[in-house]
Every structure is written in C-alpha cells, then in structure tokens.
Amino acid sequence: MISTINRLTREFEKKHGYRPNLLYLNAEKLELLKEQFSEPQIDIISQLIGMEIIIVNDLKESYVSWAQISWKHTSIA
C-alpha cells in the first residue's frame, strides 16, 4: 500500500506541480496501510505520509488530491 501511495503522489506531483494533501481509500485499504506501520493509528500515519486520510467505503481504487485545508497535524517527517 505504501508503494501505491508513493506512485499516486509522484504522478499527482508530476501532473500538477505540487504534492497532494488528501488520500482517499476504502476501509480495506486502510487496514492494509495500518499493517505496514509499527504505530497503526490513523493520525500518526497521516502525519508520516503528509496527507489527511479520507475513508470512502464504496471506493474501488485509492487516489490522492489537493484541497485548501488547514493541516490539523504537526509534521513529524
């Protein structure tokens, strides 16, 4: 899942010239993502990947986007 996020992020940044700040995924993909981290809390994962995580249950494919939002986390990267 991390490699998918990296690929989506690179493709988005190449196309738009800036990094995405939103990651959309379904609950199943979120569980896969949590398994790849030693600290599987969604807030910590969000800080590590530098994106807010939005869970959409009926979503088939994960994707990233950008929105003008107030970042609610302190970056730890």
Sequence and secondary structure as in RCSB ss.txt:
>XXXX:A:sequence
MISTINRLTREFEKKHGYRPNLLYLNAEKLELLKEQFSEPQIDIISQLIGMEIIIVNDLKESYVSWAQISWKHTS
IA
>XXXX:A:secstr
 HHHHHHHHHHHHHHHSS   EEEE HHHHHHHHHTSSS  HHHHHHHHTSEEEE TT SS EEE       S  
  
